[in-house]
Amino acid sequence: MAAMGEGIDPPYGALSELVSEVRRKEADVFGAGSRIRSWRI
């Protein structure tokens, strides 16, 4: 997103939680992308 000039502002702990979900295969790339897009500033 930085390459597109957009920033993100995830809630406290949300990024590490997302990484954990991806590692446990509870979230796929589409779900992760959607969540990250929802944190756009």
Biopython code that builds the backbone (N, CA, C, O; Angstrom):
import numpy as np
from Bio.PDB.StructureBuilder import StructureBuilder

atoms = [
    (1, "MET", "N", (0.829, -1.175, 0.000)),
    (1, "MET", "CA", (0.000, 0.000, 0.000)),
    (1, "MET", "C", (0.880, 1.248, 0.000)),
    (1, "MET", "O", (0.490, 2.285, -0.536)),
    (2, "ALA", "N", (2.046, 1.150, 0.590)),
    (2, "ALA", "CA", (2.957, 2.290, 0.601)),
    (2, "ALA", "C", (3.365, 2.659, -0.822)),
    (2, "ALA", "O", (3.551, 3.836, -1.130)),
    (3, "ALA", "N", (3.503, 1.664, -1.682)),
    (3, "ALA", "CA", (3.871, 1.932, -3.070)),
    (3, "ALA", "C", (2.795, 2.743, -3.787)),
    (3, "ALA", "O", (3.087, 3.460, -4.744)),
    (4, "MET", "N", (1.560, 2.630, -3.326)),
    (4, "MET", "CA", (0.455, 3.379, -3.917)),
    (4, "MET", "C", (0.209, 4.706, -3.191)),
    (4, "MET", "O", (-0.719, 5.442, -3.527)),
    (5, "GLY", "N", (1.056, 5.007, -2.184)),
    (5, "GLY", "CA", (0.911, 6.267, -1.469)),
    (5, "GLY", "C", (-0.175, 6.237, -0.413)),
    (5, "GLY", "O", (-0.635, 7.291, 0.028)),
    (6, "GLU", "N", (-0.594, 5.055, 0.001)),
    (6, "GLU", "CA", (-1.632, 4.921, 1.018)),
    (6, "GLU", "C", (-1.028, 4.367, 2.293)),
    (6, "GLU", "O", (-0.142, 3.513, 2.247)),
    (7, "GLY", "N", (-1.498, 4.846, 3.422)),
    (7, "GLY", "CA", (-1.041, 4.338, 4.698)),
    (7, "GLY", "C", (-2.115, 3.493, 5.339)),
    (7, "GLY", "O", (-3.272, 3.504, 4.918)),
    (8, "ILE", "N", (-1.718, 2.756, 6.368)),
    (8, "ILE", "CA", (-2.692, 1.977, 7.122)),
    (8, "ILE", "C", (-2.559, 2.333, 8.598)),
    (8, "ILE", "O", (-1.497, 2.758, 9.053)),
    (9, "ASP", "N", (-3.628, 2.157, 9.325)),
    (9, "ASP", "CA", (-3.653, 2.406, 10.755)),
    (9, "ASP", "C", (-4.427, 1.270, 11.420)),
    (9, "ASP", "O", (-5.595, 1.430, 11.773)),
    (10, "PRO", "N", (-3.756, 0.104, 11.590)),
    (10, "PRO", "CA", (-4.460, -1.030, 12.199)),
    (10, "PRO", "C", (-4.697, -0.792, 13.682)),
    (10, "PRO", "O", (-3.881, -0.142, 14.335)),
    (11, "PRO", "N", (-5.786, -1.299, 14.224)),
    (11, "PRO", "CA", (-6.011, -1.219, 15.665)),
    (11, "PRO", "C", (-4.896, -1.937, 16.411)),
    (11, "PRO", "O", (-4.237, -2.813, 15.852)),
    (12, "TYR", "N", (-4.684, -1.575, 17.659)),
    (12, "TYR", "CA", (-3.621, -2.162, 18.458)),
    (12, "TYR", "C", (-3.753, -3.691, 18.487)),
    (12, "TYR", "O", (-4.800, -4.223, 18.855)),
    (13, "GLY", "N", (-2.693, -4.382, 18.099)),
    (13, "GLY", "CA", (-2.654, -5.839, 18.132)),
    (13, "GLY", "C", (-3.264, -6.529, 16.933)),
    (13, "GLY", "O", (-3.153, -7.748, 16.805)),
    (14, "ALA", "N", (-3.908, -5.781, 16.049)),
    (14, "ALA", "CA", (-4.604, -6.403, 14.921)),
    (14, "ALA", "C", (-3.648, -7.011, 13.906)),
    (14, "ALA", "O", (-3.946, -8.054, 13.324)),
    (15, "LEU", "N", (-2.514, -6.380, 13.688)),
    (15, "LEU", "CA", (-1.575, -6.897, 12.694)),
    (15, "LEU", "C", (-0.970, -8.216, 13.153)),
    (15, "LEU", "O", (-0.870, -9.156, 12.364)),
    (16, "SER", "N", (-0.567, -8.299, 14.406)),
    (16, "SER", "CA", (-0.003, -9.560, 14.900)),
    (16, "SER", "C", (-1.067, -10.655, 14.940)),
    (16, "SER", "O", (-0.763, -11.827, 14.716)),
    (17, "GLU", "N", (-2.305, -10.278, 15.225)),
    (17, "GLU", "CA", (-3.394, -11.254, 15.206)),
    (17, "GLU", "C", (-3.633, -11.777, 13.796)),
    (17, "GLU", "O", (-3.875, -12.968, 13.602)),
    (18, "LEU", "N", (-3.564, -10.888, 12.820)),
    (18, "LEU", "CA", (-3.736, -11.303, 11.430)),
    (18, "LEU", "C", (-2.625, -12.265, 11.012)),
    (18, "LEU", "O", (-2.894, -13.272, 10.359)),
    (19, "VAL", "N", (-1.391, -11.965, 11.380)),
    (19, "VAL", "CA", (-0.267, -12.847, 11.051)),
    (19, "VAL", "C", (-0.471, -14.226, 11.677)),
    (19, "VAL", "O", (-0.218, -15.245, 11.034)),
    (20, "SER", "N", (-0.923, -14.260, 12.920)),
    (20, "SER", "CA", (-1.174, -15.538, 13.592)),
    (20, "SER", "C", (-2.260, -16.331, 12.880)),
    (20, "SER", "O", (-2.140, -17.545, 12.721)),
    (21, "GLU", "N", (-3.317, -15.653, 12.452)),
    (21, "GLU", "CA", (-4.403, -16.332, 11.740)),
    (21, "GLU", "C", (-3.923, -16.902, 10.406)),
    (21, "GLU", "O", (-4.324, -18.000, 10.020)),
    (22, "VAL", "N", (-3.071, -16.166, 9.708)),
    (22, "VAL", "CA", (-2.545, -16.650, 8.434)),
    (22, "VAL", "C", (-1.662, -17.873, 8.672)),
    (22, "VAL", "O", (-1.738, -18.854, 7.932)),
    (23, "ARG", "N", (-0.830, -17.809, 9.698)),
    (23, "ARG", "CA", (0.047, -18.950, 10.005)),
    (23, "ARG", "C", (-0.746, -20.195, 10.379)),
    (23, "ARG", "O", (-0.355, -21.309, 10.033)),
    (24, "ARG", "N", (-1.864, -20.009, 11.087)),
    (24, "ARG", "CA", (-2.710, -21.146, 11.473)),
    (24, "ARG", "C", (-3.650, -21.556, 10.342)),
    (24, "ARG", "O", (-4.439, -22.490, 10.489)),
    (25, "LYS", "N", (-3.559, -20.852, 9.213)),
    (25, "LYS", "CA", (-4.402, -21.098, 8.032)),
    (25, "LYS", "C", (-5.880, -20.856, 8.311)),
    (25, "LYS", "O", (-6.748, -21.508, 7.731)),
    (26, "GLU", "N", (-6.155, -19.907, 9.208)),
    (26, "GLU", "CA", (-7.530, -19.504, 9.480)),
    (26, "GLU", "C", (-7.946, -18.332, 8.595)),
    (26, "GLU", "O", (-9.131, -18.024, 8.474)),
    (27, "ALA", "N", (-6.962, -17.686, 7.982)),
    (27, "ALA", "CA", (-7.234, -16.576, 7.069)),
    (27, "ALA", "C", (-6.449, -16.824, 5.786)),
    (27, "ALA", "O", (-5.287, -17.229, 5.825)),
    (28, "ASP", "N", (-7.094, -16.579, 4.656)),
    (28, "ASP", "CA", (-6.400, -16.736, 3.382)),
    (28, "ASP", "C", (-5.949, -15.366, 2.883)),
    (28, "ASP", "O", (-6.188, -14.351, 3.537)),
    (29, "VAL", "N", (-5.303, -15.343, 1.733)),
    (29, "VAL", "CA", (-4.753, -14.100, 1.208)),
    (29, "VAL", "C", (-5.857, -13.088, 0.890)),
    (29, "VAL", "O", (-5.646, -11.885, 1.041)),
    (30, "PHE", "N", (-7.011, -13.549, 0.459)),
    (30, "PHE", "CA", (-8.099, -12.630, 0.134)),
    (30, "PHE", "C", (-8.675, -12.002, 1.399)),
    (30, "PHE", "O", (-8.970, -10.807, 1.422)),
    (31, "GLY", "N", (-8.835, -12.794, 2.442)),
    (31, "GLY", "CA", (-9.321, -12.276, 3.707)),
    (31, "GLY", "C", (-8.336, -11.311, 4.345)),
    (31, "GLY", "O", (-8.726, -10.284, 4.900)),
    (32, "ALA", "N", (-7.046, -11.654, 4.260)),
    (32, "ALA", "CA", (-6.018, -10.776, 4.813)),
    (32, "ALA", "C", (-5.991, -9.449, 4.058)),
    (32, "ALA", "O", (-5.902, -8.384, 4.669)),
    (33, "GLY", "N", (-6.068, -9.515, 2.753)),
    (33, "GLY", "CA", (-6.073, -8.293, 1.944)),
    (33, "GLY", "C", (-7.269, -7.416, 2.249)),
    (33, "GLY", "O", (-7.147, -6.194, 2.332)),
    (34, "SER", "N", (-8.409, -8.031, 2.415)),
    (34, "SER", "CA", (-9.619, -7.277, 2.741)),
    (34, "SER", "C", (-9.483, -6.578, 4.085)),
    (34, "SER", "O", (-9.865, -5.418, 4.236)),
    (35, "ARG", "N", (-8.940, -7.291, 5.054)),
    (35, "ARG", "CA", (-8.776, -6.701, 6.382)),
    (35, "ARG", "C", (-7.777, -5.545, 6.342)),
    (35, "ARG", "O", (-8.008, -4.498, 6.946)),
    (36, "ILE", "N", (-6.666, -5.739, 5.626)),
    (36, "ILE", "CA", (-5.656, -4.681, 5.536)),
    (36, "ILE", "C", (-6.240, -3.447, 4.822)),
    (36, "ILE", "O", (-5.970, -2.315, 5.223)),
    (37, "ARG", "N", (-7.036, -3.666, 3.771)),
    (37, "ARG", "CA", (-7.654, -2.540, 3.078)),
    (37, "ARG", "C", (-8.610, -1.782, 3.994)),
    (37, "ARG", "O", (-8.787, -0.574, 3.832)),
    (38, "SER", "N", (-9.224, -2.463, 4.944)),
    (38, "SER", "CA", (-10.160, -1.789, 5.846)),
    (38, "SER", "C", (-9.428, -0.874, 6.835)),
    (38, "SER", "O", (-10.062, -0.047, 7.489)),
    (39, "TRP", "N", (-8.101, -1.014, 6.951)),
    (39, "TRP", "CA", (-7.324, -0.163, 7.843)),
    (39, "TRP", "C", (-6.770, 1.067, 7.155)),
    (39, "TRP", "O", (-6.009, 1.817, 7.768)),
    (40, "ARG", "N", (-7.127, 1.300, 5.898)),
    (40, "ARG", "CA", (-6.598, 2.449, 5.152)),
    (40, "ARG", "C", (-6.902, 3.758, 5.858)),
    (40, "ARG", "O", (-7.940, 3.926, 6.499)),
    (41, "ILE", "N", (-5.959, 4.677, 5.717)),
    (41, "ILE", "CA", (-6.161, 6.021, 6.270)),
    (41, "ILE", "C", (-6.780, 6.889, 5.200)),
    (41, "ILE", "O", (-7.042, 8.068, 5.437)),
]
sb = StructureBuilder()
sb.init_structure("model")
sb.init_model(0)
sb.init_chain("A")
sb.init_seg("    ")
for serial, (resi, resn, name, xyz) in enumerate(atoms, 1):
    if name == "N":
        sb.init_residue(resn, " ", resi, " ")
    sb.init_atom(name, np.array(xyz, "f"), 0.0, 1.0, " ", f" {name:<3s}", serial, name[0])
structure = sb.get_structure()
